[in-house]
Amino acid sequence: MKHGFSLALLLSLFSLLQCTGREIPDIKQTRQTLFEQKIPYEGGERAKLRAQHYIISNERRIDMFAPYLKNLGGIYIGVGTDQNLTFAAWAKSEYVWLMDFDDVVVAINQIHIQFLKDCADFTCFKAKWSNINTTENKASVLANFTDPDRREDAETAIELSTGKYSGVIYRFNELNLMTRRFGFHSFHDTPEDYSYLRELAMQRRITAIRGDLTKIGTLQLLGKRAASMQLPVKVLYTSNAEEYFRYPQEFRTNILSLPVDETSLLVRTITSGTKGTYGFPDGERYPDQVPFHYNIQNLQNMQGWMRSDQKLSIHSVMKNFEILQKGFSRAANPAPAQATVEK
């Protein structure tokens, strides 16, 4: 009896593996094809920020997000630059769209992806950025930017990337400081994380595109693309963008277009109200000027808020926030009852 049971079990497993082996490649290929379909360039004016270009993150306490992002999988969409690499590696995201309304930031991300392909480890990756302004390296990078306008963006990105206190190497050194002070671990000191990002790049599952959170266009298209891929958006990272607008209709429509599930997260930072209402953690780069508060929110909850016809801002959503630790919270306030904004 025991032998018969084992044989039956083995036959069942073999049959299941055969079936799985036939189906999974088709799903993967379909998803890859959809992911690689061209995203139309989203032009137009962008909002004015405190600085003209944010080519590196100035958020130091992103370590607090780590346990909430761990192994979420699915699709990742994020604005900004290097912090997305950290988050996507933690989440083990299956596909990654790096989206920003600044063409220079998009160029920085495209160069990140190129260097991930070029380098087997972080030491090489960092060296590529350290030597980016040499004639040979600069020519190699610019060869990937054939459009004249995008080439100009890349040239600006290269120039800015070498800034002593605002360049890419400065940020990489800051990651080491974050490790020493806060126990932060990421692709700079964790080979597994770097290898995962490199795999995404080599398999063409990470890309950089222009897109604005507050315009109908790119983000809504990404939502439709994700739905066609039959994968939820597991992480949407907005940095502190939400404090620059009061949730216009376009933003609400974009958020509602995203396929999400019960574990999908909106990951954000905020500076408005940080010194008074929300608080900020130890170790911020600019504690006296613009310290960050760090926040997460279930994306289904955020979609509930976006269905309301009320005038809303980030402070509406953050009302009754739950403190997780100093300078870090969860927004979980129930959304208003009305639901007049259609998906």
C-alpha positions, 0 to 999 in steps of 0.5 A: 500500500505504501509503495502504491501510494508513493507511485501514484503520488509520483505519477500525479506530480509528474503529470502536474509538472508536465502541465505546468511546464507547458503553461508557464513559458506561455504566460511568461512570454506573453507578459514579457511581450506586453511589458516590452511594448512601446510606451508613447512618450508623454510630453508636456510641462512638468511641475516646478519642484524645489530643485530642478532635477533630483538625480539621487534620493535624499531620503535617508531612512528608507530602511524602515520600509524594508519589512513591509516590502519584503517579497511582495513580487508583482509589478513595481512602479516608482518615481525618482532614481536609486531608491527604486532599485532598493525597493524593487530588490527588497520586493523581488518585483517581477517587472519594474517601471521607473517613471518620472516626469523629468527627462533627466531623471529618466536618463539617469535611470536608463544609465542605471539599467545599462550599468546593471547589464554591464556589471556583474557586481556593485564594485563595477557598477559604482566604478562605472559611475565614478568614471562616467565622464571619461571619453570612452565611458561617456561615448558608450553611454550616449550611444544608447540615446539616439534621439537628439532631445533624449541625448541632450537629457543624457548629457545633462544627466552625466554632468549632474551625476558627478556633483560632489555633494549631489551626484551618484557617487555621493549617494552611494557613499551615503548608502554606506553611512545609512548602513552604519547608522541604521542597519540599512542593507541594499544592493550596495552591500547585499550581493543577492539584491544586486544580482536580482536587479542585474537579472531584471536588467538582463531579462529586460524586465526593468525599464525607465519611461517618462510619465506624470502622476497627474496626467492621463497617459503613461500611468493609466497605460501602465495600469492597463498593461499590468491588467493584461499581464494578469499581475497586480501592482504590488508597489507604487512609490510616489516619493513626496510628489503628493504634497505638490498637488490636491488629488486632481481628477487625472491623478484619481483616475490613474490610481483607480486604473491600477490592478491591485490586491490586498497586499499592494502598497503605496509607499511615500514620503512627506515633508509638509507637516513633518515638523509638527503633525507627523514627526520625522526619524533620527538621521535625516539629511536636512532635519532643520529644513525639510526632514521627511516623514515616511508612510505606507498605505494599502493601495486598495484603501487609497483607491477608496479615497480616490473614488470620493468626489470630495476635495482631498489632499495628502493631509486628508488621507493621512488623517488619523495615521497610525504611528509604526515608529518615530517618523514612520506611519501607516495611513489606514483611515477609512475612505469617504463613503461616496464613490463618484469617480469612475475607474 
